[in-house]
Amino acid sequence: MALPAQHIAESWNAAEFFANKILKESRGVNETQVDWVKAVKDLFTGLQDFVRSSYPTGLKWNPSGCNIAEAQAAAKAGGPAAAQAAVAAPVPAPAKAPVAAARGPPVPPPPPPP
């Protein structure tokens, strides 16, 4: 699986073919289309820079986050600040299941249907 910034770059590379077609057909005829293509390219470039600096390996989930019902209640009661405080509150970790003894490699998946 590609890293997020690489995925954005690949998405732009896929869209660039059609963007170039729009540029070729619209340059000198409809500058609004040319400006739109430039704006889309800037959007992809800016998004890639943002993701590269803020989320280099993807989103990070908080494994000890709060219960969704608590966050929704806090958001209704006091707005975003209260919801953020509810999310920051620690939630007790669930009890860990006992680890089963090693039994060898897992069973292979069944063959695909004919």
Backbone as CSV, one residue per row, in Angstrom:
resi,resn,N_x,N_y,N_z,CA_x,CA_y,CA_z,C_x,C_y,C_z
1,MET,0.841,-1.173,0.000,0.000,0.000,0.000,0.888,1.239,0.000
2,ALA,0.531,2.206,-0.818,1.324,3.417,-0.951,1.130,4.335,0.259
3,LEU,2.150,5.125,0.544,2.026,6.136,1.584,1.055,7.210,1.106
4,PRO,0.436,7.946,2.030,-0.584,8.913,1.637,-0.093,9.960,0.632
5,ALA,1.079,10.540,0.846,1.573,11.565,-0.077,1.842,10.959,-1.450
6,GLN,2.328,9.736,-1.482,2.572,9.066,-2.756,1.247,8.787,-3.466
7,HIS,0.216,8.435,-2.717,-1.102,8.190,-3.306,-1.650,9.467,-3.940
8,ILE,-1.452,10.585,-3.280,-1.922,11.864,-3.830,-1.173,12.182,-5.115
9,ALA,0.128,11.956,-5.127,0.919,12.208,-6.337,0.449,11.306,-7.478
10,GLU,0.176,10.047,-7.182,-0.303,9.130,-8.213,-1.690,9.534,-8.715
11,SER,-2.525,10.046,-7.812,-3.852,10.509,-8.223,-3.732,11.693,-9.171
12,TRP,-2.828,12.628,-8.876,-2.632,13.752,-9.774,-2.074,13.277,-11.112
13,ASN,-1.148,12.334,-11.087,-0.596,11.820,-12.340,-1.693,11.215,-13.206
14,ALA,-2.656,10.552,-12.591,-3.771,9.983,-13.338,-4.670,11.084,-13.904
15,ALA,-4.889,12.136,-13.152,-5.768,13.219,-13.594,-5.070,14.177,-14.556
16,GLU,-3.763,14.186,-14.548,-3.015,15.159,-15.354,-3.248,14.976,-16.854
17,PHE,-3.452,13.751,-17.291,-3.725,13.492,-18.709,-4.929,14.310,-19.167
18,PHE,-6.012,14.234,-18.402,-7.225,14.954,-18.769,-7.067,16.457,-18.543
19,ALA,-6.295,16.835,-17.539,-6.039,18.260,-17.309,-5.287,18.854,-18.494
20,ASN,-4.337,18.108,-19.031,-3.592,18.593,-20.197,-4.491,18.710,-21.424
21,LYS,-5.451,17.809,-21.556,-6.400,17.905,-22.664,-7.230,19.190,-22.547
22,ILE,-7.661,19.479,-21.318,-8.435,20.704,-21.095,-7.575,21.920,-21.412
23,LEU,-6.320,21.908,-20.970,-5.424,23.027,-21.252,-5.230,23.212,-22.753
24,LYS,-5.019,22.122,-23.458,-4.785,22.180,-24.902,-5.995,22.764,-25.631
25,GLU,-7.195,22.350,-25.237,-8.409,22.814,-25.901,-8.811,24.221,-25.481
26,SER,-8.458,24.635,-24.263,-8.981,25.887,-23.719,-8.004,27.047,-23.734
27,ARG,-6.721,26.791,-23.908,-5.739,27.872,-23.847,-6.023,28.888,-24.962
28,GLY,-6.210,30.127,-24.573,-6.500,31.194,-25.513,-7.968,31.291,-25.879
29,VAL,-8.771,30.299,-25.514,-10.197,30.307,-25.843,-11.027,30.580,-24.596
30,ASN,-10.768,29.821,-23.557,-11.524,29.943,-22.322,-10.546,29.903,-21.143
31,GLU,-10.106,31.059,-20.728,-9.101,31.141,-19.665,-9.649,30.683,-18.307
32,THR,-10.960,30.645,-18.154,-11.541,30.146,-16.910,-11.182,28.674,-16.721
33,GLN,-11.227,27.914,-17.813,-10.862,26.501,-17.749,-9.379,26.337,-17.406
34,VAL,-8.553,27.183,-17.977,-7.107,27.137,-17.711,-6.855,27.443,-16.233
35,ASP,-7.534,28.450,-15.717,-7.373,28.802,-14.303,-7.846,27.662,-13.398
36,TRP,-8.927,26.993,-13.814,-9.449,25.888,-13.030,-8.425,24.748,-12.957
37,VAL,-7.821,24.410,-14.085,-6.820,23.341,-14.108,-5.632,23.714,-13.218
38,LYS,-5.206,24.970,-13.294,-4.100,25.405,-12.432,-4.480,25.309,-10.961
39,ALA,-5.741,25.652,-10.635,-6.197,25.577,-9.246,-6.242,24.124,-8.762
40,VAL,-6.680,23.211,-9.620,-6.721,21.802,-9.231,-5.304,21.286,-9.003
41,LYS,-4.380,21.671,-9.872,-2.994,21.238,-9.687,-2.435,21.796,-8.379
42,ASP,-2.718,23.068,-8.089,-2.280,23.666,-6.827,-2.902,22.949,-5.629
43,LEU,-4.164,22.529,-5.781,-4.833,21.801,-4.710,-4.114,20.490,-4.426
44,PHE,-3.821,19.724,-5.466,-3.111,18.459,-5.277,-1.724,18.687,-4.682
45,THR,-1.015,19.694,-5.170,0.329,19.983,-4.659,0.274,20.395,-3.191
46,GLY,-0.659,21.277,-2.858,-0.802,21.715,-1.468,-1.228,20.586,-0.546
47,LEU,-2.154,19.758,-1.025,-2.589,18.622,-0.217,-1.441,17.653,0.014
48,GLN,-0.653,17.420,-1.020,0.489,16.522,-0.878,1.491,17.078,0.130
49,ASP,1.779,18.375,0.081,2.701,18.985,1.042,2.163,18.882,2.471
50,PHE,0.852,19.148,2.624,0.233,19.075,3.951,0.300,17.658,4.503
51,VAL,-0.063,16.683,3.679,-0.059,15.296,4.131,1.359,14.830,4.427
52,ARG,2.303,15.236,3.600,3.701,14.841,3.820,4.215,15.386,5.157
53,SER,3.804,16.607,5.532,4.301,17.185,6.779,3.482,16.758,7.995
54,SER,2.176,16.525,7.833,1.326,16.231,8.991,1.034,14.749,9.193
55,TYR,0.921,13.997,8.110,0.545,12.588,8.200,1.438,11.752,7.283
56,PRO,2.742,11.697,7.538,3.655,11.012,6.613,3.352,9.528,6.433
57,THR,2.849,8.872,7.469,2.554,7.447,7.336,1.063,7.156,7.404
58,GLY,0.234,8.175,7.383,-1.218,7.998,7.434,-1.798,8.528,8.736
59,LEU,-3.099,8.349,8.901,-3.771,8.818,10.102,-3.324,7.992,11.300
60,LYS,-3.251,8.653,12.428,-2.901,7.963,13.664,-4.141,7.965,14.555
61,TRP,-4.597,6.780,14.903,-5.783,6.649,15.738,-5.370,6.540,17.186
62,ASN,-6.171,7.113,18.063,-5.916,7.069,19.492,-6.545,5.792,20.041
63,PRO,-5.734,4.788,20.383,-6.307,3.525,20.856,-7.007,3.646,22.204
64,SER,-6.700,4.698,22.945,-7.361,4.878,24.238,-8.319,6.062,24.173
65,GLY,-8.948,6.259,23.030,-9.898,7.353,22.846,-11.152,7.152,23.677
66,CYS,-12.041,8.113,23.606,-13.239,8.048,24.434,-14.371,7.317,23.717
67,ASN,-15.395,7.032,24.456,-16.598,6.410,23.945,-17.323,7.422,23.058
68,ILE,-17.874,6.981,21.932,-18.530,7.895,20.995,-19.723,8.596,21.634
69,ALA,-20.451,7.910,22.482,-21.610,8.528,23.136,-21.172,9.688,24.029
70,GLU,-20.046,9.517,24.733,-19.534,10.599,25.574,-19.115,11.795,24.736
71,ALA,-18.462,11.556,23.617,-18.019,12.651,22.757,-19.203,13.396,22.162
72,GLN,-20.234,12.662,21.748,-21.417,13.310,21.181,-22.138,14.134,22.236
73,ALA,-22.271,13.600,23.448,-22.927,14.341,24.528,-22.137,15.592,24.872
74,ALA,-20.812,15.482,24.925,-19.978,16.643,25.243,-20.082,17.687,24.132
75,ALA,-20.153,17.247,22.883,-20.251,18.187,21.773,-21.572,18.944,21.823
76,LYS,-22.656,18.243,22.160,-23.959,18.910,22.257,-23.995,19.876,23.431
77,ALA,-23.337,19.508,24.530,-23.387,20.327,25.735,-22.556,21.600,25.626
78,GLY,-21.342,21.484,25.084,-20.488,22.657,25.142,-19.723,22.974,23.887
79,GLY,-20.051,22.392,22.793,-19.373,22.711,21.549,-18.058,21.973,21.383
80,PRO,-17.235,22.448,20.466,-15.999,21.742,20.117,-15.003,21.602,21.262
81,ALA,-14.899,22.610,22.123,-13.925,22.530,23.221,-14.280,21.400,24.175
82,ALA,-15.563,21.249,24.468,-15.985,20.182,25.366,-15.788,18.821,24.713
83,ALA,-16.046,18.742,23.425,-15.845,17.473,22.716,-14.370,17.105,22.705
84,GLN,-13.504,18.088,22.499,-12.067,17.822,22.504,-11.620,17.367,23.883
85,ALA,-12.179,17.949,24.938,-11.829,17.540,26.296,-12.295,16.109,26.551
86,ALA,-13.452,15.745,26.016,-13.951,14.379,26.196,-13.062,13.379,25.469
87,VAL,-12.582,13.769,24.316,-11.707,12.881,23.549,-10.379,12.712,24.269
88,ALA,-9.900,13.775,24.921,-8.610,13.713,25.602,-8.675,12.898,26.896
89,ALA,-9.883,12.713,27.445,-10.005,11.965,28.691,-9.654,10.500,28.451
90,PRO,-8.841,9.930,29.320,-8.451,8.529,29.119,-9.615,7.574,29.364
91,VAL,-9.644,6.518,28.617,-10.639,5.461,28.766,-9.893,4.221,29.225
92,PRO,-10.431,3.497,30.193,-9.711,2.311,30.652,-9.547,1.310,29.515
93,ALA,-8.377,0.687,29.495,-8.083,-0.290,28.443,-8.908,-1.551,28.685
94,PRO,-9.367,-2.192,27.613,-10.121,-3.425,27.783,-9.221,-4.540,28.307
95,ALA,-9.827,-5.484,28.978,-9.059,-6.612,29.505,-8.512,-7.420,28.334
96,LYS,-7.269,-7.832,28.456,-6.647,-8.591,27.382,-7.038,-10.056,27.484
97,ALA,-7.302,-10.640,26.343,-7.643,-12.053,26.291,-6.378,-12.866,26.508
98,PRO,-6.495,-14.028,27.108,-5.309,-14.856,27.288,-4.757,-15.291,25.938
99,VAL,-3.452,-15.367,25.856,-2.790,-15.752,24.622,-2.812,-17.276,24.515
100,ALA,-3.295,-17.743,23.363,-3.347,-19.188,23.152,-1.948,-19.719,22.893
101,ALA,-1.735,-20.980,23.219,-0.433,-21.599,22.983,-0.184,-21.695,21.485
102,ALA,1.075,-21.627,21.104,1.423,-21.700,19.693,1.052,-23.075,19.156
103,ARG,0.346,-23.084,18.020,-0.104,-24.345,17.451,0.434,-24.550,16.050
104,GLY,1.389,-23.799,15.626,1.933,-23.949,14.287,1.354,-22.913,13.340
105,PRO,1.618,-23.061,12.054,1.160,-22.061,11.090,-0.350,-22.104,10.920
106,PRO,-0.945,-20.993,10.491,-2.393,-20.961,10.310,-2.816,-21.846,9.134
107,VAL,-4.062,-22.207,9.145,-4.616,-23.034,8.078,-4.719,-22.183,6.811
108,PRO,-4.308,-22.717,5.647,-4.391,-21.923,4.433,-5.841,-21.676,4.025
109,PRO,-6.096,-20.605,3.290,-7.470,-20.308,2.868,-7.950,-21.351,1.853
110,PRO,-9.264,-21.486,1.720,-9.791,-22.446,0.753,-9.498,-21.974,-0.678
111,PRO,-9.510,-22.906,-1.623,-9.246,-22.509,-3.017,-10.376,-21.661,-3.562
112,PRO,-10.108,-20.840,-4.562,-11.169,-19.997,-5.128,-12.206,-20.851,-5.837
113,PRO,-13.433,-20.366,-5.951,-14.476,-21.135,-6.645,-14.160,-21.251,-8.129
114,PRO,-14.651,-22.311,-8.767,-14.364,-22.492,-10.207,-15.041,-21.476,-11.077
